[in-house]
Amino acid sequence: MFAARDFRLLWAGETVSKLGSSITSIALPLVAVLSLDAGPLAVGVLTGAVWLPWLFFGLPAGVWIGRVPRRAVLIACNLVSAALFASVPLAALCGVLTLAQLLAVAFLTGTAAVFFDAAFHAYLPELVPAEDLVEGNAKLEGSASAAQVAGRGLAGLTVQLLGATAGLLLDAVSFLIAAGTLLRIRTQPAAPPAAPGPGSLRREVREGLAFLLRDPYLRSFTLYGAAANFALTGYQSIVVPFLVRDAGIAPGWVGGLAAAGSVGGVLGALAARPLCRRLGTARGVRTVLLAASPFGLLMPLAGPGPRAAPYVLGLFVVIAAVVLVNIVLGSFRQTYTPPALLGRVTASAMFASYTTIPLGALTGGALGDTLGPRATMWVMTGLLTLCGALPLLSPLRTLRELPGRAAGTPRTLG
């Protein structure tokens, strides 16, 4: 795959961009806490603003992106995001940075991310032959996981040495680099199809939602994803004020702790195939969810110095489980759903899962203001533990292997 120049450019730009975005995931709430003295509710609202655009644009974005050149959308989204993130350190330098600006930047870059993600998944097949898509996706996901680990560690170092707003400037530069690599790609874009007829968008969205909600497997897995994202974002939205103010951890160590825990994602990716080969896909997911989810209850025990170890261990196991389950259930959805419906079903599942993220962030922030960050960590990690049992309400509880194709559905639809 790396012998293909255009894929190599796409991979390099996306890896750098993921590194920058990982830095921002730590730096943005730290800007709010350290520069603007924001409380838990404000940090929760800020986290939710990044994901709120999925509620408005998540379902139609996939259809809209199919009507325009994908590379142009990717470049435009990168340039817009670069300008938005660069505006934060500029405003801080001029002494005019406000929480309102941070919220606007979070919402607008989140909107760009919705369209970027929709365009990216459609653009990759233009560069990579069908028989190489699995390998191409694996390389992109592998580098994204590594960038997340490195980026969170780099975020802590950057904040410690240069200040929180410097992390956002690094992210802006990463978006410019990604746009530059896209501009150098030589493959000519595929011609967009004709514009849809009246009612086409609504009909296509409705068909994907109907298939998702009728199927017992997809319905239960989507419910799990939505509930787990609510709990995950609920504690993530207040984890920075929790670690800095309640646990007594220095701001420069916040990124380091997140990076250490994020190594669990690499373990989860490596363990997915051998675990499912040994236990079966259904039994493997069931075992991981029941065994790993309670580890989240270690995170609220965090304290200064060595007492940060329970937080790192809990985060490590939770992230490993999330990545492993996402790999197995995502692969299941790709093979189980009829090809003609796959794009719409995937978009519907992402919409359902991602729209709970801002709700979780707002709830976590509100509880943080009311109960305090540590108590909110207990509530959200307890909820995450309960989420691990949700897939057991589906046929998953009695199977060794997940089915390969939805019963009664053809491989293609007319």
N, C-alpha and C positions, 0 to 999 in steps of 0.2 A: 504493500500500500504506500509506503513512504517513497517508493521509486516514482510514483505519480506526482508530478510537480504541483498540479492544482490542489490535490488532496493535501499535500504537504503544507501548502500555503494556508489552506483552510484550517488544518489542525494546529499549526503554529499560532495563527491569530486567535483562534478560539481558546487555546491553552493560556495565552497571555491575558486574554479578556477574563477568563475564569479566575486567574490569579488575582487580577485587580478587583473583581467582584467579591472574592473571598475577603480581601482586605476591607472593603467597604462594609461587609456584614458585621464587622467588629467596630470599625472606625465611625460609622454613622451614628449608632447609639452613643458612643463615647463622646462625640462632638456635642450631642444634646446634653449629656450628663455633665461633662467637664467644662464646656464653653458656655452653656446656657442654663446650667443648674436645673435641668429638667427632672421631674419626678417620675415615678413608675407609670402613671397614667399617660403622661406625654410620650414616654419612650414606647409604650404599648401602641399608642395611636400612630407613632412614627413607623413602627414595624408593620402595622396593618396597612398603612398607606401604600407600601411597596406592592402588596398583593391585591389591594382593592380593585385595580383595573381588570382583573380576571372576572369579577362580577359583572362588569359592563361589556367587556369585549371578548371574553374567553370563548363563548360559543360561536359568534360570527367570524372571528379572526381567521380561522382556518379556511373558510369559504372565500373571504375577501382576498386573502393572500394568493389564492389560486388564480386570481384575475390580473395580476401585475407581475413584472419581472422580480424574481425572488432576490437576486443579488443586490438589486437596487434598494430593496427594502432593508436588507441586512446592513448595507453601508449607511443608509440614512439613519437607522436606529442607533448604530454605533456612534455616528457623529453627533446626533442629538444628545445621547447619554454623556458623551465626553464634555459637551458644552455645559450641560446641567451640573455635573459633578464638579467641574472646574469653577463654577460660580460660587461654590461654598467657601473654599479657601480665599477666593478673591473678596467676598463679602466680609469674611472674618478679618482679613488684612485691613480693610477699610473701616472696620468697627461697626458694620451695619448688619451683621448676621442675626437672623431671628429664627424662632421655631417655625414660624409660618413659611419661611423660605425652605427650611429643611423638609417640611411636610410637602410642599409643592414639588421639590426635587424628587422626593421619594415616590410620589404619585406619578409624576411624568416619566421618570425612568422605569417605573413599573409598567406603565403603558407601553413604552418602547420595548420592554422585555416580552410582553405578550405577543406583539407582532413579530419580534425577532424570533422567538421560539417557534411560532407557527411557520414562518418563512424558512427557518433553518431545517426543520424536519422535511420540508418539501424540496429544499435545494440540494441536499446531500445526494439523492439519487441522480441528479443531473451531472454530478462529478464522478460518482462511483458506480461501476457495473453492479447489476442486481446480485450476482454471485459473490461480490465482495462487500456487500452492505453490512453483514454481521461483523466482519473484521474491522471495517471502518468505524462502525459505532462503538465497538469494543475499545479501539484506540482512543477515540474521543472521550469516552466515559472514564477510561483509565487515567488519562492526563487530567481530566477535570477533578477526579478524586485527589490526585497528587497535588494539584494546584490549590485545592481547598485546604489541605493540610499545611502546605507551605505558606499560603496567603494569610491564614489566621495567625501563624507564628510571626510572619513578617509584620502583620498589623500591630501586634504588641510591641515589637521593636521600634516600628515607625512612630507609634504614639509616644513611647518613652523618650525617644531621641529628638523627634521633630514636631510633635504635637498631633492631636487627633485629626485636624483638617488636612494634614499632609497626606494621610491615607487616601482621602478622596481625590486629591490631585494625582496620585499614582494610578488610581482607577481611571481617571480621565485619560491619562496617557495610554493606558492599556486599551481603551476603546479606540483611540486614534491608530494604534498599531494594528488592531484587528481590522479596522476599515482599510488601512493601507495594504494588508495582505489580500483582502478581497478584491481590491482594485487591480492587483497584479494577476489575478486568475484569468487565464486565456480562454477557457471553455465558454462558448457562446451560450447565452441563456436560452432556455426553451421558450417557444412562443406561448404566451398565455392564451387559455381557451376563450371562447366567446363569452360575452357577458351573460349571466343567467337570466332566464325569463322571469316574469312576475310571479312572486310566491315561491321561487325556487329555494331561496335561502331558508325561509321558514320551514319548508317541507323537508329539506335535507337535515336540518337541525332536529326536527321532530322525529324523523326516522331513527337517527342515532340514539336519541334519548329513550325512545320506546323500546328498542332492542336491549339497551343497558338495564332499564328498569324491570323488564319482563324476566330476564335470565336470573336464576337463583344464585349462580356463582358470581357473575359480574356485579349484581346488585349488592351482595354481601361484602365483596371485596371493596367496592366503592364506598359503602357505608363505613367500613373499617378505615379506609384512607382518609375520609372526611373527618371522622372522630379523632383519629390519631394526629392528623395535622392540627386540629383545634387544640389538643393537649400539648403537642410539641411546641407550637407557636405561643401558647399560653405561658409556658415557662421561659421560652427563649426571649419573649418580649421584655421580661423583667430581669433576665439573668445578669445583665451588666450592672444595674444598680444593686442587685442582690450580692454579687461578688465584691463590688467595690465598697458598698456601704454596710452591708450586714455581715459578710464573711471576712471583711478586713483584708482583702487581697489588693495589692497595688495595681493600678490601671495597666501598667506595662506587662503584667503577668496574665491579664485576661485573655489576650490572644494566644499566649503560649498554652494555657490550659485548654482552650478550645481546639488548638492544633493537636495537642496530645490525645484528646478524646476523639478527634476526627480520624485518627489513624484506624479506628475501628471500622470506618467505611471501607478501607483497603482490605482489612481482614474479611469483612462481609462479602466483598466481591470475590475474593479468592476462595472462600469457603462454599459459595453457593452451589457450584457444580458437584464437587465431591460429596457434599452433604445430601443433596437430592438424589445422587446416584446410589448412595448407601441406604437412605431412609425412604426415598420416594418424594416427589414434589409436594404432595398434599401433606404427608406426615412430616416432612422436613419443615415446612412453613408452620405447621401446628406446634411442633416441638420448640422451634425458635421463639415463637410468640409467647408461649406459656413460660419458657425458661428465662427469657431475656427481659421481658417487660418489667418485672419487679425490680430490676437493677436500677431503674430510674429513681427509685425511692432513696438511693444513696446520695443523690445530688444535693438535696436540701441540707445535708449534714456538713457542708463545706465550711471551713474556717481558715484562719491564717496559717501559713507555714505547712507542716506535714498534714494538717487537717484538711487540706485541699484534695488529698488523695481519694476520698470517697466520691467527690464530684467527678474527678477524672475517670475513675473506674466506671461509675454509673453512665457517664456520657459515652465512654468507649463502647460499652456493651449495647447501649440503646442505638447508637449510630450503626454499629455492625449489624444489628437485627434489622433496622430500617432498610439499609442498603440491600441486604440479602433478600428480604421479603419483597422489596420493590423489583429486584431482578427476576425473581421467580414469578411473581404475579404479573409483571409487565410482559414477560415472555409468554405466559399463559394467555394473556389477552390477545397477543399478536397471532398465536396459532389457533385460538378457539373461535375468534370472531370471523365471520365471512369477510373475505378481502374487500368486497364492495362496500362494506360498512365500517371497516377498520378505522379509517380516519375520523369519521363522525363519532364512533363509539369512544375512541381514544380522547377526542376533544371533549365529549360529554363527561367522561370520567375525570379528566383533568379539571374541568369546570367545577364539578361537584366537590372534588378534593381541595382545590385551591381557594374556593370561595369561603371555606371555613377558616382559612388562615387569618384574614383580617379580623374575623369575629373572635378567634382565639387570642389575637394580639390585644384587641380592645378589652376583652374580658380579663386577660392577665393584667393589663395595666390598671383597670378599675379595681380589681381585687388587691393589687399591689398597693394602691393608695389607701384602700379600706382596711385590709388585714395586715399589710406589710409584705415585703418581698419574700421573706423566708416562708411565711405561712402560705403564700400563693404558690411557691415552689412545691410545697407539700400537696396542695390541692391538685395542681396540674400533673405532677408525676403520679399521684394516686389515680387520677383519671386515665393517664396513659397506661397504667398497669391493667385497669379494667378493659381498656380497648383491646388488649391482647387476646381477650376471649371472644370478641365479636365474630371473627370468621368461623368459630365453632358453632354458630347458629345456622350455618349453611351446610350443604352436603360435604364440606371439607372434613367434618369431624369423623366421618366413617371411611374415608378413602386413603389409599396409599399413594396413588398417582392422580393428578388432575387430568381431566379429559382433554383430548387433543382437538376436538371440534364440537361446536354446539349441536346438540341433537336436533335432527329434523331440519337443518339448514343446509343449503347447497354451498359448494365452494365459491360459486359466483352467483350474483343476482342480476337479473335483467333490468 
